Amino acid sequence: MCLAAPFLPRARALWRDVMSSLFDSYRPELHYMRGPGPKSHEVQARRALMTDTEVPRKGENHKYCPMCSVLMVLERVMPGFGPLPEIRIYKCLRCGSMVEETIDR
């Protein structure tokens, strides 16, 4: 029986740990997203620059913010059901104010 036999599994594990820590190229912390990227910043900048001079597409309903006169976006539509009217909620992307519009049909 060899005296080194009990130490071989430990030595192999130690050798594997040393080699993997020295030469392992996978670093998961480099692949995780750490916040909004350049594309997100571009979209937010475009929304911030939206003014009342922009012309909405044909057939789109649009409203202007009563606070800052910026073109508002349609945030939510609650369709009419039975005797209930349709409700549209518009939101200003600059100041955050909301306008509710009721449409009776």
N, C-alpha and C positions, 0 to 999 in steps of 0.2 A: 504494500500500500504506500502511495506517495504522500509525503507531507504537504505538498503544495495543493492537493486536491480540494480542501475546504476553501482555499483562497482564490481559486480560479474563477468561480462564478462572480465573486465580488470584484476581482480585477477586471473581468470582462465588462461588467456593468459600469465600473468606473471609466474604463477605456471608451465605451460607447457614449457615456455622458460628456466626456472631454471632447471627443470627436464631433458629436452633434452640436455642442455649444460653439466650437470653433468654425465649423464648416456648414452649418445649417443656414440656408439662405432665406427660409421662410420666416418672415416677421409679421405676424398678423396686425400689429399696431399700425403698420404702414397702409393697410388696406381698409381700415375702418374710416367712415366718414366723420369728420370732426366739425361739421357745421355746414352752412350754406356755401356753395361754391360760386364760381364766376357767373354761371348761367342764371342762378337764382338772383344774384345781385343785379344782373342786366334786366331781368323781368321786373324787379322791384323799382329800378330806376325808371323804366318805361312807364310804370303805373304812376309814379310820383310826378312825371312830367305831363300826364294827361290833362289837357286843358279843354275849355269850351270851344276852341277853334276846331277841334277834331270833328269831322263829319261822320255821324253814325251810318252804318250800312242801310240800304233801302229796305224798308219793311220792319226795321227794328224800332221798338219803343224805347225812348230814352227820356231821362229826366236830368235836370241840372241841380246841383246841391244848393240849398237855400243859404248855407253858411259861407261857402267859398266859391260858388259859381263854377264848379268843375263838373264835367260830365260824369254821371253816376252809372254804376253797373247794376244789372238785374241780379239781385242776390238770391231771391227765392220766389217761387210761384206756387200758390196754394189754389188748385183748381176748384171751380165752383161745383157744388154737389147738391142737386135738388134745388131747394129755394135759396141756398147759400151763394153769395157772390164770389167771384174770383178775386183773390188778393195777391198783389204783387208788391214785393219789398225791394227797394233800390238802396244801394249802399255807396257812399262816397269813399273812394280809396285814399283820398288825401286826409280828410279830417275824421272820417269814421261815422258821420251822421247817417241816419237811415230815414227813408221816406216810405210810407205805406200808401198804396193806391188800391182802392176798391173799384171793381168793374162789375156793374150789374148788366146782365144779358137777358 
